[in-house]
Amino acid sequence: MHISDKFSKIIEQEKIYYPLFSKKEFVAIRGKGALLYDEAGNEYIDCVAGHAVMNIGHCHPKFIQLMKKQLEKIVFVPPDFPTEERASLLDKLTHITPKKLSCVFLSNSGTESIEAAIKLILSAKREIKRPEIIAFKRAFHGRTLGSLALTHNMRYRKPYLPWLTPNVKFASFGDIDSVKNLITDHTVGIVIELIQGEGGIYCAPEEFPKELRELCDEKDLILVIDEVQTGFGRTGKMFAFEHYGIEPDILCLAKAIAGGFPMGATLSTDDIFSRMKPGEHGTTYGGNPFACAAANAAIDIIMEEKLVENAAKQGKKMLLELKAFSEEKNHVIREVRGKGLMIGVEYRMKVKELIQRAEKLGVLLLNAGLTVIRLLPPLVLTDEQVKKIINVMLQIST
Ligand SMILES: Cc1ncc(COP(=O)(O)O)c(C=O)c1O
């Protein structure tokens, strides 16, 4: 791929930015819907979608228009200033989530939404001396020190172990007995992704979430569902818990919530929230009017354009086709998993080179670990684009 001097310079300058990321060898210049374009004019179907952020697609016309208007109106006031943008977002969030989740804390990222959830659990159960939380093997909840304590992968944990609380226990995902075995008098809550994203796209078995809910009710434990990656239509329902017929006590949201602007949200019952005292938690940027306007716009677009339904439809088609060809290619592909437009294809080999080949063929893919390709395209995906993705997946799997 030809990279002009200007863009070689950008790539060179980028090297001093957070060298921990392995970066793409092209410069993303612009996007439109499910498509991204690089400096050389190459077009890609973006199945990365900013790691499940761009559910409404890139540069949605209505989003652009509303954001321009908001820039001219008001960008920032701190959290103690009421604004119509935040009032409207709080109303929206509490309407699209279960009624019992009547309190909302707004922050700026997924990991912050988890940190708030941890503090909400601990403050609600402050009478327990050494409170323990149960999380799951393969879980990913973020990289700050609280959320990292709930994240299972040693690759992320190891250097920071001295600062990670020993009061998190990891159960086997999908195995209710393994959860029961970890419960003690100190257990205060359970934190789960119903579809594990970073861990490799593993969907909770059908009955497991209900069993967990019953267990939490029986033992008076707080159930936190992390929908940072699965939320806002990604799985073919607005939230993944809807697939399983359960409701959380605390719900963590981020990524797609504000159409690409940083935002996290932690929703909880009034009972849990009211036990945290004023000043015990907070953030300067959280819930600012610009981010709230972005979230209002993104959520409206998701609902008005029936993107949840489109994710269900296109996801079903993709999953069926991928499963069909995985049977023919079972010497290469181990398993295809997922719901809606959150799909994982597990190979019998490392996928790094396959992802690079797909890029040359015009499809951007994401890995989850060494052997899983993750497909998380924008929910505006068209029939034509689905065909091309399947075609490219076929080509790289031979
Ligand atoms: C399920 C889940 N929780 C939490 C996070 C952390 O979100 P952030 O990267 O915005 O801090 C992620 C990020 O990938 C995630 O997938």
The ligand as an SDF file (V2000), in Angstrom:
LIG
                    3D

 16 16  0  0  0  0  0  0  0  0999 V2000
  -17.1800   -5.5960   28.8560 C   0  0  0  0  0  0  0  0  0  0  0  0
  -16.2440   -4.4430   29.0240 C   0  0  0  0  0  0  0  0  0  0  0  0
  -16.2150   -3.7920   30.2000 N   0  0  0  0  0  0  0  0  0  0  0  0
  -15.4070   -2.7450   30.4020 C   0  0  0  0  0  0  0  0  0  0  0  0
  -14.5580   -2.2970   29.4080 C   0  0  0  0  0  0  0  0  0  0  0  0
  -13.6610   -1.1130   29.6600 C   0  0  0  0  0  0  0  0  0  0  0  0
  -14.0880   -0.0330   28.8810 O   0  0  0  0  0  0  0  0  0  0  0  0
  -13.1140    1.1980   28.5670 P   0  0  0  0  0  0  0  0  0  0  0  0
  -12.0770    0.7010   27.6220 O   0  0  0  0  0  0  0  0  0  0  0  0
  -14.0220    2.2390   27.9670 O   0  0  0  0  0  0  0  0  0  0  0  0
  -12.5440    1.6470   29.8550 O   0  0  0  0  0  0  0  0  0  0  0  0
  -14.5470   -2.9390   28.1740 C   0  0  0  0  0  0  0  0  0  0  0  0
  -13.6470   -2.4950   27.1030 C   0  0  0  0  0  0  0  0  0  0  0  0
  -13.3840   -3.1650   26.1510 O   0  0  0  0  0  0  0  0  0  0  0  0
  -15.4080   -4.0450   27.9670 C   0  0  0  0  0  0  0  0  0  0  0  0
  -15.4370   -4.7080   26.8120 O   0  0  0  0  0  0  0  0  0  0  0  0
  1  2  1  0
  2  3  1  0
  2 15  2  0
  3  4  2  0
  4  5  1  0
  5  6  1  0
  5 12  2  0
  6  7  1  0
  7  8  1  0
  8  9  2  0
  8 10  1  0
  8 11  1  0
 12 13  1  0
 12 15  1  0
 13 14  2  0
 15 16  1  0
M  END
$$$$
